[in-house]
Amino acid sequence: MTTSIRVYALAREYELFSLEELAKLEIERLGNGLRFSMVLGLARDAYPDPSADDTWFSSYLKSGLGSIL
């Protein structure tokens, strides 16, 4: 999961759109098999400062938080 999140962040930084889409799919696939609290911890370490315009990642985290609450 950590690697997928890091790949996603780097793909966004270097505007590698196809790789970004693959990383999103992998994050979602792996995230389905983990407790969301673990996903949050891994995301915090792998992508500590997501950009403000990263709507997909913030939506992904919000949807996971919604399932907890």
PyMOL Python script that loads the backbone (N, CA, C, O; Angstrom):
from pymol import cmd

cmd.read_pdbstr("""\
ATOM      1  N   MET A   1       0.828  -1.180   0.000  1.00  0.00           N
ATOM      2  CA  MET A   1       0.000   0.000   0.000  1.00  0.00           C
ATOM      3  C   MET A   1       0.880   1.254   0.000  1.00  0.00           C
ATOM      4  O   MET A   1       0.636   2.199  -0.750  1.00  0.00           O
ATOM      5  N   THR A   2       1.894   1.242   0.845  1.00  0.00           N
ATOM      6  CA  THR A   2       2.798   2.392   0.913  1.00  0.00           C
ATOM      7  C   THR A   2       3.431   2.677  -0.450  1.00  0.00           C
ATOM      8  O   THR A   2       3.497   3.827  -0.883  1.00  0.00           O
ATOM      9  N   THR A   3       3.889   1.637  -1.109  1.00  0.00           N
ATOM     10  CA  THR A   3       4.502   1.810  -2.430  1.00  0.00           C
ATOM     11  C   THR A   3       3.493   2.372  -3.420  1.00  0.00           C
ATOM     12  O   THR A   3       3.829   3.254  -4.210  1.00  0.00           O
ATOM     13  N   SER A   4       2.273   1.878  -3.388  1.00  0.00           N
ATOM     14  CA  SER A   4       1.244   2.373  -4.313  1.00  0.00           C
ATOM     15  C   SER A   4       0.950   3.850  -4.081  1.00  0.00           C
ATOM     16  O   SER A   4       0.775   4.613  -5.031  1.00  0.00           O
ATOM     17  N   ILE A   5       0.898   4.241  -2.833  1.00  0.00           N
ATOM     18  CA  ILE A   5       0.634   5.649  -2.517  1.00  0.00           C
ATOM     19  C   ILE A   5       1.797   6.522  -2.967  1.00  0.00           C
ATOM     20  O   ILE A   5       1.592   7.611  -3.502  1.00  0.00           O
ATOM     21  N   ARG A   6       3.015   6.044  -2.749  1.00  0.00           N
ATOM     22  CA  ARG A   6       4.188   6.811  -3.193  1.00  0.00           C
ATOM     23  C   ARG A   6       4.234   6.920  -4.717  1.00  0.00           C
ATOM     24  O   ARG A   6       4.551   7.980  -5.258  1.00  0.00           O
ATOM     25  N   VAL A   7       3.919   5.831  -5.400  1.00  0.00           N
ATOM     26  CA  VAL A   7       3.879   5.863  -6.863  1.00  0.00           C
ATOM     27  C   VAL A   7       2.822   6.857  -7.323  1.00  0.00           C
ATOM     28  O   VAL A   7       3.056   7.636  -8.247  1.00  0.00           O
ATOM     29  N   TYR A   8       1.673   6.831  -6.685  1.00  0.00           N
ATOM     30  CA  TYR A   8       0.602   7.772  -7.028  1.00  0.00           C
ATOM     31  C   TYR A   8       1.092   9.221  -6.877  1.00  0.00           C
ATOM     32  O   TYR A   8       0.896  10.036  -7.779  1.00  0.00           O
ATOM     33  N   ALA A   9       1.720   9.539  -5.750  1.00  0.00           N
ATOM     34  CA  ALA A   9       2.197  10.902  -5.496  1.00  0.00           C
ATOM     35  C   ALA A   9       3.237  11.325  -6.537  1.00  0.00           C
ATOM     36  O   ALA A   9       3.193  12.448  -7.039  1.00  0.00           O
ATOM     37  N   LEU A  10       4.164  10.433  -6.857  1.00  0.00           N
ATOM     38  CA  LEU A  10       5.193  10.759  -7.856  1.00  0.00           C
ATOM     39  C   LEU A  10       4.601  10.878  -9.254  1.00  0.00           C
ATOM     40  O   LEU A  10       5.012  11.739 -10.032  1.00  0.00           O
ATOM     41  N   ALA A  11       3.644  10.026  -9.573  1.00  0.00           N
ATOM     42  CA  ALA A  11       3.000  10.113 -10.885  1.00  0.00           C
ATOM     43  C   ALA A  11       2.284  11.450 -11.040  1.00  0.00           C
ATOM     44  O   ALA A  11       2.308  12.046 -12.116  1.00  0.00           O
ATOM     45  N   ARG A  12       1.653  11.918  -9.981  1.00  0.00           N
ATOM     46  CA  ARG A  12       1.011  13.233 -10.027  1.00  0.00           C
ATOM     47  C   ARG A  12       2.058  14.330 -10.207  1.00  0.00           C
ATOM     48  O   ARG A  12       1.883  15.244 -11.014  1.00  0.00           O
ATOM     49  N   GLU A  13       3.139  14.229  -9.453  1.00  0.00           N
ATOM     50  CA  GLU A  13       4.188  15.249  -9.514  1.00  0.00           C
ATOM     51  C   GLU A  13       4.791  15.363 -10.913  1.00  0.00           C
ATOM     52  O   GLU A  13       5.055  16.466 -11.393  1.00  0.00           O
ATOM     53  N   TYR A  14       5.006  14.223 -11.564  1.00  0.00           N
ATOM     54  CA  TYR A  14       5.634  14.210 -12.888  1.00  0.00           C
ATOM     55  C   TYR A  14       4.629  14.118 -14.032  1.00  0.00           C
ATOM     56  O   TYR A  14       5.006  13.931 -15.189  1.00  0.00           O
ATOM     57  N   GLU A  15       3.352  14.250 -13.697  1.00  0.00           N
ATOM     58  CA  GLU A  15       2.266  14.247 -14.682  1.00  0.00           C
ATOM     59  C   GLU A  15       2.284  13.008 -15.566  1.00  0.00           C
ATOM     60  O   GLU A  15       2.169  13.094 -16.789  1.00  0.00           O
ATOM     61  N   LEU A  16       2.431  11.865 -14.927  1.00  0.00           N
ATOM     62  CA  LEU A  16       2.385  10.574 -15.607  1.00  0.00           C
ATOM     63  C   LEU A  16       0.979  10.012 -15.401  1.00  0.00           C
ATOM     64  O   LEU A  16       0.749   9.205 -14.500  1.00  0.00           O
ATOM     65  N   PHE A  17       0.057  10.441 -16.231  1.00  0.00           N
ATOM     66  CA  PHE A  17      -1.359  10.204 -16.003  1.00  0.00           C
ATOM     67  C   PHE A  17      -1.747   8.730 -16.023  1.00  0.00           C
ATOM     68  O   PHE A  17      -2.566   8.302 -15.209  1.00  0.00           O
ATOM     69  N   SER A  18      -1.189   7.962 -16.916  1.00  0.00           N
ATOM     70  CA  SER A  18      -1.510   6.532 -16.965  1.00  0.00           C
ATOM     71  C   SER A  18      -1.033   5.818 -15.709  1.00  0.00           C
ATOM     72  O   SER A  18      -1.738   4.971 -15.161  1.00  0.00           O
ATOM     73  N   LEU A  19       0.165   6.164 -15.259  1.00  0.00           N
ATOM     74  CA  LEU A  19       0.689   5.568 -14.033  1.00  0.00           C
ATOM     75  C   LEU A  19      -0.137   6.002 -12.828  1.00  0.00           C
ATOM     76  O   LEU A  19      -0.365   5.211 -11.912  1.00  0.00           O
ATOM     77  N   GLU A  20      -0.578   7.237 -12.826  1.00  0.00           N
ATOM     78  CA  GLU A  20      -1.436   7.735 -11.744  1.00  0.00           C
ATOM     79  C   GLU A  20      -2.725   6.914 -11.667  1.00  0.00           C
ATOM     80  O   GLU A  20      -3.161   6.540 -10.578  1.00  0.00           O
ATOM     81  N   GLU A  21      -3.328   6.638 -12.813  1.00  0.00           N
ATOM     82  CA  GLU A  21      -4.572   5.859 -12.839  1.00  0.00           C
ATOM     83  C   GLU A  21      -4.331   4.431 -12.344  1.00  0.00           C
ATOM     84  O   GLU A  21      -5.150   3.887 -11.604  1.00  0.00           O
ATOM     85  N   LEU A  22      -3.225   3.829 -12.744  1.00  0.00           N
ATOM     86  CA  LEU A  22      -2.898   2.483 -12.262  1.00  0.00           C
ATOM     87  C   LEU A  22      -2.682   2.483 -10.754  1.00  0.00           C
ATOM     88  O   LEU A  22      -3.122   1.568 -10.058  1.00  0.00           O
ATOM     89  N   ALA A  23      -2.007   3.508 -10.257  1.00  0.00           N
ATOM     90  CA  ALA A  23      -1.768   3.597  -8.816  1.00  0.00           C
ATOM     91  C   ALA A  23      -3.082   3.766  -8.055  1.00  0.00           C
ATOM     92  O   ALA A  23      -3.249   3.186  -6.982  1.00  0.00           O
ATOM     93  N   LYS A  24      -4.014   4.551  -8.591  1.00  0.00           N
ATOM     94  CA  LYS A  24      -5.328   4.704  -7.949  1.00  0.00           C
ATOM     95  C   LYS A  24      -6.026   3.356  -7.819  1.00  0.00           C
ATOM     96  O   LYS A  24      -6.555   3.013  -6.761  1.00  0.00           O
ATOM     97  N   LEU A  25      -6.018   2.597  -8.912  1.00  0.00           N
ATOM     98  CA  LEU A  25      -6.653   1.280  -8.886  1.00  0.00           C
ATOM     99  C   LEU A  25      -6.014   0.367  -7.850  1.00  0.00           C
ATOM    100  O   LEU A  25      -6.704  -0.365  -7.140  1.00  0.00           O
ATOM    101  N   GLU A  26      -4.707   0.418  -7.773  1.00  0.00           N
ATOM    102  CA  GLU A  26      -3.984  -0.427  -6.811  1.00  0.00           C
ATOM    103  C   GLU A  26      -4.257   0.023  -5.380  1.00  0.00           C
ATOM    104  O   GLU A  26      -4.418  -0.816  -4.493  1.00  0.00           O
ATOM    105  N   ILE A  27      -4.312   1.313  -5.143  1.00  0.00           N
ATOM    106  CA  ILE A  27      -4.632   1.829  -3.808  1.00  0.00           C
ATOM    107  C   ILE A  27      -6.021   1.354  -3.388  1.00  0.00           C
ATOM    108  O   ILE A  27      -6.212   0.901  -2.259  1.00  0.00           O
ATOM    109  N   GLU A  28      -6.980   1.457  -4.290  1.00  0.00           N
ATOM    110  CA  GLU A  28      -8.338   1.015  -3.970  1.00  0.00           C
ATOM    111  C   GLU A  28      -8.389  -0.493  -3.732  1.00  0.00           C
ATOM    112  O   GLU A  28      -9.049  -0.957  -2.803  1.00  0.00           O
ATOM    113  N   ARG A  29      -7.695  -1.251  -4.567  1.00  0.00           N
ATOM    114  CA  ARG A  29      -7.689  -2.708  -4.413  1.00  0.00           C
ATOM    115  C   ARG A  29      -7.084  -3.125  -3.085  1.00  0.00           C
ATOM    116  O   ARG A  29      -7.661  -3.928  -2.352  1.00  0.00           O
ATOM    117  N   LEU A  30      -5.924  -2.576  -2.782  1.00  0.00           N
ATOM    118  CA  LEU A  30      -5.261  -2.930  -1.529  1.00  0.00           C
ATOM    119  C   LEU A  30      -6.017  -2.385  -0.312  1.00  0.00           C
ATOM    120  O   LEU A  30      -6.090  -3.041   0.727  1.00  0.00           O
ATOM    121  N   GLY A  31      -6.572  -1.194  -0.453  1.00  0.00           N
ATOM    122  CA  GLY A  31      -7.306  -0.589   0.653  1.00  0.00           C
ATOM    123  C   GLY A  31      -8.526  -1.386   1.058  1.00  0.00           C
ATOM    124  O   GLY A  31      -8.925  -1.362   2.222  1.00  0.00           O
ATOM    125  N   ASN A  32      -9.126  -2.098   0.107  1.00  0.00           N
ATOM    126  CA  ASN A  32     -10.296  -2.920   0.428  1.00  0.00           C
ATOM    127  C   ASN A  32      -9.953  -4.070   1.369  1.00  0.00           C
ATOM    128  O   ASN A  32     -10.828  -4.577   2.071  1.00  0.00           O
ATOM    129  N   GLY A  33      -8.702  -4.480   1.390  1.00  0.00           N
ATOM    130  CA  GLY A  33      -8.296  -5.597   2.244  1.00  0.00           C
ATOM    131  C   GLY A  33      -7.706  -5.185   3.576  1.00  0.00           C
ATOM    132  O   GLY A  33      -7.274  -6.040   4.349  1.00  0.00           O
ATOM    133  N   LEU A  34      -7.677  -3.888   3.859  1.00  0.00           N
ATOM    134  CA  LEU A  34      -7.067  -3.395   5.099  1.00  0.00           C
ATOM    135  C   LEU A  34      -8.083  -2.619   5.936  1.00  0.00           C
ATOM    136  O   LEU A  34      -9.050  -2.068   5.409  1.00  0.00           O
ATOM    137  N   ARG A  35      -7.850  -2.587   7.226  1.00  0.00           N
ATOM    138  CA  ARG A  35      -8.645  -1.694   8.078  1.00  0.00           C
ATOM    139  C   ARG A  35      -8.319  -0.263   7.667  1.00  0.00           C
ATOM    140  O   ARG A  35      -7.168   0.048   7.363  1.00  0.00           O
ATOM    141  N   PHE A  36      -9.317   0.600   7.656  1.00  0.00           N
ATOM    142  CA  PHE A  36      -9.073   1.952   7.173  1.00  0.00           C
ATOM    143  C   PHE A  36      -8.137   2.726   8.094  1.00  0.00           C
ATOM    144  O   PHE A  36      -7.416   3.608   7.629  1.00  0.00           O
ATOM    145  N   SER A  37      -8.131   2.422   9.376  1.00  0.00           N
ATOM    146  CA  SER A  37      -7.189   3.091  10.279  1.00  0.00           C
ATOM    147  C   SER A  37      -5.747   2.799   9.860  1.00  0.00           C
ATOM    148  O   SER A  37      -4.876   3.660   9.984  1.00  0.00           O
ATOM    149  N   MET A  38      -5.501   1.596   9.369  1.00  0.00           N
ATOM    150  CA  MET A  38      -4.168   1.253   8.882  1.00  0.00           C
ATOM    151  C   MET A  38      -3.858   2.024   7.597  1.00  0.00           C
ATOM    152  O   MET A  38      -2.742   2.509   7.409  1.00  0.00           O
ATOM    153  N   VAL A  39      -4.853   2.132   6.717  1.00  0.00           N
ATOM    154  CA  VAL A  39      -4.676   2.885   5.474  1.00  0.00           C
ATOM    155  C   VAL A  39      -4.295   4.337   5.794  1.00  0.00           C
ATOM    156  O   VAL A  39      -3.400   4.901   5.165  1.00  0.00           O
ATOM    157  N   LEU A  40      -4.973   4.927   6.766  1.00  0.00           N
ATOM    158  CA  LEU A  40      -4.655   6.315   7.143  1.00  0.00           C
ATOM    159  C   LEU A  40      -3.221   6.460   7.618  1.00  0.00           C
ATOM    160  O   LEU A  40      -2.529   7.402   7.231  1.00  0.00           O
ATOM    161  N   GLY A  41      -2.773   5.538   8.450  1.00  0.00           N
ATOM    162  CA  GLY A  41      -1.397   5.587   8.943  1.00  0.00           C
ATOM    163  C   GLY A  41      -0.381   5.444   7.827  1.00  0.00           C
ATOM    164  O   GLY A  41       0.619   6.161   7.792  1.00  0.00           O
ATOM    165  N   LEU A  42      -0.636   4.520   6.917  1.00  0.00           N
ATOM    166  CA  LEU A  42       0.274   4.326   5.789  1.00  0.00           C
ATOM    167  C   LEU A  42       0.275   5.540   4.867  1.00  0.00           C
ATOM    168  O   LEU A  42       1.323   5.948   4.366  1.00  0.00           O
ATOM    169  N   ALA A  43      -0.900   6.111   4.650  1.00  0.00           N
ATOM    170  CA  ALA A  43      -0.998   7.297   3.793  1.00  0.00           C
ATOM    171  C   ALA A  43      -0.252   8.467   4.402  1.00  0.00           C
ATOM    172  O   ALA A  43       0.414   9.224   3.696  1.00  0.00           O
ATOM    173  N   ARG A  44      -0.364   8.612   5.706  1.00  0.00           N
ATOM    174  CA  ARG A  44       0.325   9.715   6.399  1.00  0.00           C
ATOM    175  C   ARG A  44       1.842   9.610   6.205  1.00  0.00           C
ATOM    176  O   ARG A  44       2.526  10.616   6.018  1.00  0.00           O
ATOM    177  N   ASP A  45       2.353   8.378   6.254  1.00  0.00           N
ATOM    178  CA  ASP A  45       3.794   8.181   6.076  1.00  0.00           C
ATOM    179  C   ASP A  45       4.221   8.307   4.616  1.00  0.00           C
ATOM    180  O   ASP A  45       5.272   8.879   4.326  1.00  0.00           O
ATOM    181  N   ALA A  46       3.422   7.783   3.706  1.00  0.00           N
ATOM    182  CA  ALA A  46       3.807   7.725   2.293  1.00  0.00           C
ATOM    183  C   ALA A  46       3.552   9.022   1.542  1.00  0.00           C
ATOM    184  O   ALA A  46       4.256   9.330   0.580  1.00  0.00           O
ATOM    185  N   TYR A  47       2.562   9.779   1.968  1.00  0.00           N
ATOM    186  CA  TYR A  47       2.157  11.002   1.251  1.00  0.00           C
ATOM    187  C   TYR A  47       1.764  12.036   2.302  1.00  0.00           C
ATOM    188  O   TYR A  47       0.594  12.400   2.417  1.00  0.00           O
ATOM    189  N   PRO A  48       2.756  12.511   3.073  1.00  0.00           N
ATOM    190  CA  PRO A  48       2.449  13.356   4.233  1.00  0.00           C
ATOM    191  C   PRO A  48       1.848  14.722   3.893  1.00  0.00           C
ATOM    192  O   PRO A  48       1.107  15.284   4.699  1.00  0.00           O
ATOM    193  N   ASP A  49       2.153  15.255   2.728  1.00  0.00           N
ATOM    194  CA  ASP A  49       1.663  16.586   2.366  1.00  0.00           C
ATOM    195  C   ASP A  49       0.973  16.562   1.001  1.00  0.00           C
ATOM    196  O   ASP A  49       1.514  17.078   0.022  1.00  0.00           O
ATOM    197  N   PRO A  50      -0.211  15.968   0.934  1.00  0.00           N
ATOM    198  CA  PRO A  50      -0.899  15.948  -0.365  1.00  0.00           C
ATOM    199  C   PRO A  50      -1.216  17.366  -0.820  1.00  0.00           C
ATOM    200  O   PRO A  50      -1.525  18.237  -0.007  1.00  0.00           O
ATOM    201  N   SER A  51      -1.139  17.582  -2.103  1.00  0.00           N
ATOM    202  CA  SER A  51      -1.411  18.924  -2.623  1.00  0.00           C
ATOM    203  C   SER A  51      -2.895  19.251  -2.465  1.00  0.00           C
ATOM    204  O   SER A  51      -3.748  18.363  -2.439  1.00  0.00           O
ATOM    205  N   ALA A  52      -3.174  20.530  -2.361  1.00  0.00           N
ATOM    206  CA  ALA A  52      -4.549  20.995  -2.149  1.00  0.00           C
ATOM    207  C   ALA A  52      -5.454  20.649  -3.324  1.00  0.00           C
ATOM    208  O   ALA A  52      -6.664  20.504  -3.146  1.00  0.00           O
ATOM    209  N   ASP A  53      -4.892  20.515  -4.514  1.00  0.00           N
ATOM    210  CA  ASP A  53      -5.718  20.216  -5.683  1.00  0.00           C
ATOM    211  C   ASP A  53      -5.860  18.718  -5.954  1.00  0.00           C
ATOM    212  O   ASP A  53      -6.350  18.324  -7.013  1.00  0.00           O
ATOM    213  N   ASP A  54      -5.441  17.897  -5.019  1.00  0.00           N
ATOM    214  CA  ASP A  54      -5.543  16.447  -5.168  1.00  0.00           C
ATOM    215  C   ASP A  54      -6.918  15.982  -4.680  1.00  0.00           C
ATOM    216  O   ASP A  54      -7.058  15.470  -3.569  1.00  0.00           O
ATOM    217  N   THR A  55      -7.908  16.167  -5.518  1.00  0.00           N
ATOM    218  CA  THR A  55      -9.282  15.859  -5.124  1.00  0.00           C
ATOM    219  C   THR A  55      -9.528  14.352  -5.003  1.00  0.00           C
ATOM    220  O   THR A  55     -10.301  13.928  -4.144  1.00  0.00           O
ATOM    221  N   TRP A  56      -8.890  13.543  -5.840  1.00  0.00           N
ATOM    222  CA  TRP A  56      -9.130  12.105  -5.764  1.00  0.00           C
ATOM    223  C   TRP A  56      -8.670  11.555  -4.419  1.00  0.00           C
ATOM    224  O   TRP A  56      -9.407  10.815  -3.768  1.00  0.00           O
ATOM    225  N   PHE A  57      -7.467  11.908  -4.000  1.00  0.00           N
ATOM    226  CA  PHE A  57      -6.928  11.350  -2.766  1.00  0.00           C
ATOM    227  C   PHE A  57      -7.746  11.804  -1.560  1.00  0.00           C
ATOM    228  O   PHE A  57      -8.036  11.005  -0.670  1.00  0.00           O
ATOM    229  N   SER A  58      -8.118  13.079  -1.526  1.00  0.00           N
ATOM    230  CA  SER A  58      -8.924  13.549  -0.394  1.00  0.00           C
ATOM    231  C   SER A  58     -10.299  12.889  -0.401  1.00  0.00           C
ATOM    232  O   SER A  58     -10.833  12.581   0.664  1.00  0.00           O
ATOM    233  N   SER A  59     -10.879  12.666  -1.567  1.00  0.00           N
ATOM    234  CA  SER A  59     -12.168  11.973  -1.650  1.00  0.00           C
ATOM    235  C   SER A  59     -12.039  10.523  -1.196  1.00  0.00           C
ATOM    236  O   SER A  59     -12.919   9.998  -0.514  1.00  0.00           O
ATOM    237  N   TYR A  60     -10.951   9.887  -1.574  1.00  0.00           N
ATOM    238  CA  TYR A  60     -10.709   8.507  -1.155  1.00  0.00           C
ATOM    239  C   TYR A  60     -10.635   8.436   0.370  1.00  0.00           C
ATOM    240  O   TYR A  60     -11.258   7.568   0.982  1.00  0.00           O
ATOM    241  N   LEU A  61      -9.888   9.332   0.973  1.00  0.00           N
ATOM    242  CA  LEU A  61      -9.767   9.332   2.430  1.00  0.00           C
ATOM    243  C   LEU A  61     -11.089   9.670   3.100  1.00  0.00           C
ATOM    244  O   LEU A  61     -11.448   9.053   4.102  1.00  0.00           O
ATOM    245  N   LYS A  62     -11.812  10.636   2.566  1.00  0.00           N
ATOM    246  CA  LYS A  62     -13.109  11.004   3.147  1.00  0.00           C
ATOM    247  C   LYS A  62     -14.097   9.848   3.072  1.00  0.00           C
ATOM    248  O   LYS A  62     -14.839   9.606   4.024  1.00  0.00           O
ATOM    249  N   SER A  63     -14.115   9.136   1.957  1.00  0.00           N
ATOM    250  CA  SER A  63     -15.048   8.013   1.841  1.00  0.00           C
ATOM    251  C   SER A  63     -14.703   6.912   2.845  1.00  0.00           C
ATOM    252  O   SER A  63     -15.595   6.271   3.402  1.00  0.00           O
ATOM    253  N   GLY A  64     -13.438   6.701   3.066  1.00  0.00           N
ATOM    254  CA  GLY A  64     -13.021   5.711   4.064  1.00  0.00           C
ATOM    255  C   GLY A  64     -13.374   6.133   5.465  1.00  0.00           C
ATOM    256  O   GLY A  64     -13.788   5.312   6.283  1.00  0.00           O
ATOM    257  N   LEU A  65     -13.212   7.419   5.751  1.00  0.00           N
ATOM    258  CA  LEU A  65     -13.591   7.924   7.075  1.00  0.00           C
ATOM    259  C   LEU A  65     -15.096   7.824   7.278  1.00  0.00           C
ATOM    260  O   LEU A  65     -15.565   7.531   8.379  1.00  0.00           O
ATOM    261  N   GLY A  66     -15.845   8.067   6.218  1.00  0.00           N
ATOM    262  CA  GLY A  66     -17.297   7.951   6.306  1.00  0.00           C
ATOM    263  C   GLY A  66     -17.730   6.539   6.664  1.00  0.00           C
ATOM    264  O   GLY A  66     -18.710   6.352   7.384  1.00  0.00           O
ATOM    265  N   SER A  67     -17.009   5.549   6.167  1.00  0.00           N
ATOM    266  CA  SER A  67     -17.368   4.166   6.483  1.00  0.00           C
ATOM    267  C   SER A  67     -17.053   3.826   7.939  1.00  0.00           C
ATOM    268  O   SER A  67     -17.702   2.957   8.520  1.00  0.00           O
ATOM    269  N   ILE A  68     -16.080   4.489   8.530  1.00  0.00           N
ATOM    270  CA  ILE A  68     -15.745   4.273   9.938  1.00  0.00           C
ATOM    271  C   ILE A  68     -16.796   4.912  10.837  1.00  0.00           C
ATOM    272  O   ILE A  68     -17.227   4.326  11.830  1.00  0.00           O
ATOM    273  N   LEU A  69     -17.197   6.124  10.467  1.00  0.00           N
ATOM    274  CA  LEU A  69     -18.150   6.865  11.296  1.00  0.00           C
ATOM    275  C   LEU A  69     -19.547   6.392  10.998  1.00  0.00           C
ATOM    276  O   LEU A  69     -20.506   6.888  11.589  1.00  0.00           O
TER     277      LEU A  69
END
""", "prot")
cmd.dss("prot")
cmd.show_as("cartoon", "prot")
cmd.util.cbc("prot")
cmd.orient("prot")
